[in-house]
């Protein structure tokens, strides 16, 4: 497939400049010559176009984006008879939430406002049977008025759609800092998995840190399964107990204990004076750090004890028969 350069024309779109590049695709700013409007054009790398799994994923992303229509979700435009595989999206002026954070915390009022707008968009996509599954600050655009756009539905799932299996971990499950515990365990995840990720991002917006740490992606995921995060109020005492409780409820390991939907999460953020404070072991035991090595040692000890237990049972039976 012929490489794309600035100034090239792709059907009725004029390519202006490359704005982003990933391992799977490049995104260009372009102009729709029919309407004169700016658009974002996502073009897969030539080697990816031949991958049937990637092609199905790309098609699913296009189909999901085309049928969603919400101010907090990037719109996808569909044309007939395109010359090659590519996706056309609305052009959004703004800044990625990742760039806004960059290891810095933000004022509580702003963090709550942005979170409420994320939840509004999630509530919409969830009621339309879509789970994002890869929410993170890199996939949220924020404009000058703190309005947001959810972008990159590359591993989103339709309710009832068959599961697509990918060879690459990050393409399958999301990003280690933001992935839910059930996804770490290999489950597909549902709307509550997205709400878990919103809890992680709210924690990060308020404290400047992600709740779970590690030297590599697998260490981060194990920390999420084994340990409790530093309580937000330990990092910033100005965070109210009610807001801390909201974060903990979003970060529950068991999805059944989380907010049931985005509306319930948003309600608590909007009515923090009504939030009850639970007696949580997370507030007492967060300094106790477990590691997967401890589990491994315990496993081998139990394994070594099996012959002794069997021998003891046989000896007991021999003496009593």
Secondary structure, 3 states (H helix, E strand, C coil): CCCCCCCCEECCEEEEEEEEECCCEEEEEEEECCCCCEEEEEEECHHHHCCHHHHHHHHHHHHHHHHCCCCCECCEECCCCCCCCCEEEECCCCEEHHHHHCCCCCCHHHHHHHHHHHHHHHHHHHHCCEECCCCCHHHEEECCCCCEEECCCCCCEECCCCCCCCCCHHHHHCCCCCCCHHHHCCCCCCHHHHHHHHHHHHHHHHHCCCCCCCCCHHHHHHHHHHCCCCCHHHHCCCCCHHHHHHHHHHCCCCHHHCCCCHHHHHHHHHCHHHCCCCCCCHHHHCCCCCCHHHHHHHHHHHHHHHHHHHHHHHHHHHHCC
